[in-house]
Amino acid sequence: MFTRLSRLRFALTMEEEELILPDHDAHELVVSEDIRSYIYQSSKWTRFLSIIGFIFSAMMVLISFSVGSLMTAMNTTVGAQNNPYNALGSGVLTIILLLSSALYFYPSFMLFKFSNAAKQGVLYGDQKSLNDAMSNLKSFFKFWGIVLIVVLSIYALAILFAIVGAIAANIG
């Protein structure tokens, strides 16, 4: 039943394509005006999000270089013994913030490249630009997918260590 229904649906789709687009090959992907509009609107939003990402990355870089003075101010205000970040030192915090800034800069840059290439591809019918845009979008999602896998792995290890620690505490 399912295969007959899917064959019928495929046949209807093929007939509709032949009626709508008789001059295109059945295996060729066609970007309709609706899709072009969606891509163009997406390029505007991704440009906005990428600029916000650039701003936050720049703010993190500025904050990372002022960590030393911030820690000195915290030590004089609350006391060095009450400052939880004092043990790490300002150099380590600077490096952590710079790495975090780079972590946010790369996906913002990929979104910015997607935005520019998608706009170019849609407005001027430039296939290479549209291909580049989709490649940049793929890189963006691949990056965040890898980051998510790493974070979930760290969470899983933390939960595992917490369980083992709780069991060890109850045994001893």
For each residue, the residues with C-beta under 8 A, 3 or more apart:
1: 4 5
2: 5 6
3: 6 7
4: 1 7 8
5: 1 2 8 9
6: 2 3 9 10
7: 3 4 10 11
8: 4 5 11 12
9: 5 6 12 13
10: 6 7 13 14
11: 7 8 14 15
12: 8 9 15 16
13: 9 10 16 17
14: 10 11 17 18 26
15: 11 12 18 19
16: 12 13 19 20
17: 13 14 20 21 24 26
18: 14 15 21 22
19: 15 16 22
20: 16 17
21: 17 18 24 30
22: 18 19
23:
24: 17 21 28 30
25: 28
26: 14 17
27:
28: 24 25
29:
30: 21 24
31: 35 36 39 130
32: 35 36
33: 36 37
34: 37 38
35: 31 32 38 39
36: 31 32 33 39 40 122
37: 33 34 40 41
38: 34 35 41 42
39: 31 35 36 42 43 118 121 122 130 133
40: 36 37 43 44 118 119 122 123
41: 37 38 44 45
42: 38 39 45 46 118
43: 39 40 46 47 114 115 116 118 119 122 133
44: 40 41 47 48 115
45: 41 42 48 49
46: 42 43 49 50 111 112 114 115 118
47: 43 44 50 51 111 112 115 116 119
48: 44 45 51 52
49: 45 46 52 53 108 111
50: 46 47 53 54 108 109 111 112 115
51: 47 48 54 55 108 112
52: 48 49 55 56 108
53: 49 50 56 57 104 105 107 108 111
54: 50 51 57 58 105 108 112
55: 51 52 58 59
56: 52 53 59 60 104
57: 53 54 60 61 101 102 104 105 108
58: 54 55 61 62 101
59: 55 56 62 63
60: 56 57 63 64 97 98 100 101 104
61: 57 58 64 65 97 98 101
62: 58 59 65 66
63: 59 60 66 67 70 97
64: 60 61 67 93 94 97 98 101
65: 61 62 94
66: 62 63 69 70
67: 63 64 70 71 90 93 94 97
68: 71 72 90 94
69: 66 72 73
70: 63 66 67 73 74
71: 67 68 74 75 83 85 86 90 93
72: 68 69 75 76
73: 69 70 76 77
74: 70 71 77 78 83 85 86
75: 71 72 78 79 80 83 86
76: 72 73
77: 73 74
78: 74 75 82 83
79: 75 82 83
80: 75 83 86
81: 86
82: 78 79
83: 71 74 75 78 79 80 86
84: 87
85: 71 74 88 93
86: 71 74 75 80 81 83 89
87: 84
88: 85 92 93
89: 86 92 93
90: 67 68 71 93 94
91: 94 95
92: 88 89 95 96
93: 64 67 71 85 88 89 90 96 97
94: 64 65 67 68 90 91 97 98
95: 91 92 98 99
96: 92 93 99 100
97: 60 61 63 64 67 93 94 100 101
98: 60 61 64 94 95 101 102
99: 95 96 102 103
100: 60 96 97 103 104
101: 57 58 60 61 64 97 98 104 105
102: 57 98 99 105 106
103: 99 100 106 147
104: 53 56 57 60 100 101 107 108
105: 53 54 57 101 102 108 109
106: 102 103 109 110 143
107: 53 104 110 111 140 143 144
108: 49 50 51 52 53 54 57 104 105 111 112
109: 50 105 106 112 113
110: 106 107 113 114 136 137 139 140 143
111: 46 47 49 50 53 107 108 114 115 136 140
112: 46 47 50 51 54 108 109 115 116
113: 109 110 116 117 132 133 136
114: 43 46 110 111 117 118 133 136 137 140
115: 43 44 46 47 50 111 112 118 119
116: 43 47 112 113 119 120
117: 113 114 120 121 129 130 132 133 136
118: 39 40 42 43 46 114 115 121 122 129 130 133
119: 40 43 47 115 116 122 123
120: 116 117 123 124 126 129 133
121: 39 117 118 124 125 126 127 128 129 130 131 132 133
122: 36 39 40 43 118 119 125 130
123: 40 119 120
124: 120 121 129
125: 121 122
126: 120 121 129 130
127: 121 130 131
128: 121 131 132
129: 117 118 120 121 124 126 132 133
130: 31 39 117 118 121 122 126 127 133 134
131: 121 127 128 134 135
132: 113 117 121 128 129 135 136
133: 39 43 113 114 117 118 120 121 129 130 136 137
134: 130 131 137 138
135: 131 132 138 139
136: 110 111 113 114 117 132 133 139 140
137: 110 114 133 134 140 141
138: 134 135 141 142
139: 110 135 136 142 143
140: 107 110 111 114 136 137 143 144
141: 137 138 144 145
142: 138 139 145 146
143: 106 107 110 139 140 146 147
144: 107 140 141 147 148
145: 141 142 148 149
146: 142 143 149 150
147: 103 143 144 150 151
148: 144 145 151 152
149: 145 146 152 153
150: 146 147 153 154
151: 147 148 154 155
152: 148 149 155 156
153: 149 150 156 157
154: 150 151 157 158
155: 151 152 158 159
156: 152 153 159 160
157: 153 154 160 161
158: 154 155 161 162
159: 155 156 162 163
160: 156 157 163 164
161: 157 158 164 165
162: 158 159 165 166
163: 159 160 166 167
164: 160 161 167 168
165: 161 162 168 169
166: 162 163 169 170
167: 163 164 170 171
168: 164 165 171 172
169: 165 166 172
170: 166 167
171: 167 168
172: 168 169
